[in-house]
Amino acid sequence: MIKRIGDIIMLQLSDVDSNVYIMGDTVIDSGTGFNFTRMYSLLKMLKMPLDKFKLVINTHGHFDHVGGNGYFTEAKVAIHEKDAAILEKGDMAKSKADFFDGKLKPRKVDQKLKDGQKLKIGKREFEVIHAPGHTPGCICLYCKKEKLLISGDVVFADGVGNTDGPGGSEAEMDKSLERISKLAVEKILPGHGDPVLKGGSKVIKNILTPEA
């Protein structure tokens, strides 16, 4: 399925793949890689060949977000420094690849992201927000100008990412949620499920402190 959020393209390949976001020549998360034919056909409809993309940014190292990285043959890969070793070692357990009956092949990380780093993605500037809890290297990407948060598996429209996997921490997730609750957010583009197109800050605060 193709969804358009302004000029941002969102691909939903299956129930288990992460959402794939496209801005200019950058891809944010790449799915499991199991649905290559589906991805290829959607990109063909959009007249976007795989070799046009120059960068894949992974919001964290889980297989359902990184498994398709290799399909973008000309793209460099960026991930937070605390999850980089998952890709570089092809760590099956920490990537949860075995949960998806997949295999994560070791690959080079071209850019190890840090908290507070600024990234130009398409026409927008984003800040890297380190938000551990789901994994040690989870990130959100925040565009202050547009009050836009690409949240990975930190926060969804109706909840938060689980903290019981390898490297997960409920305490760290609570701290991450407190931090992003202080941002002015209108739109949330999550790692799974439907986007929040208005009132993002209220959604985050209600997840933190549910209304009675």
Stockholm file with secondary structure:
# STOCKHOLM 1.0

chainA/1-212         MIKRIGDIIMLQLSDVDSNVYIMGDTVIDSGTGFNFTRMYSLLKMLKMPLDKFKLVINTHGHFDHVGGNGYFTEAKVAIHEKDAAILEKGDMAKSKADFFDGKLKPRKVDQKLKDGQKLKIGKREFEVIHAPGHTPGCICLYCKKEKLLISGDVVFADGVGNTDGPGGSEAEMDKSLERISKLAVEKILPGHGDPVLKGGSKVIKNILTPEA
#=GR chainA/1-212 SS CEEEETTEEEECCCSSSCCEEEETTEEECCCCSTTHHHHHHHHHHTTCCGGGCCEEECSSCCHHHHTTGGGSTTCEEEEETTTHHHHHHTCHHHHTGGGGTCCCCCCCCSEEECTTCEEEETTEEEEEEECCSSSTTCEEEEETTTTEEEEETTEETTEECCSCSTTCCHHHHHHHHHHHHTSCCSEEEESSSCCBCSCHHHHHHHHHSCCC
#=GC SS_cons         CEEEETTEEEECCCSSSCCEEEETTEEECCCCSTTHHHHHHHHHHTTCCGGGCCEEECSSCCHHHHTTGGGSTTCEEEEETTTHHHHHHTCHHHHTGGGGTCCCCCCCCSEEECTTCEEEETTEEEEEEECCSSSTTCEEEEETTTTEEEEETTEETTEECCSCSTTCCHHHHHHHHHHHHTSCCSEEEESSSCCBCSCHHHHHHHHHSCCC
//
